[in-house]
């Protein structure tokens, strides 16, 4: 699941070197923290958070297959 999120994020940003995704996994949930360059943060969040919401929706639909909950956090 982390790999799919990484593909999505890398296609959105300009500075691919500064993308870092960390994963914390419990029995029933996964927390994915996304760090990107400060200049790319606006691209990831989008106008009124629409891109971020779309990314979270895609990840939640993938997590249903694994019977887990996923939380995607965008960190400065």
Helices and strands as residue ranges (DSSP letters): H 2-12, G 16-18, E 20-25, E 29-35, G 38-40, H 41-45, G 47-49, H 50-65, E 69-75
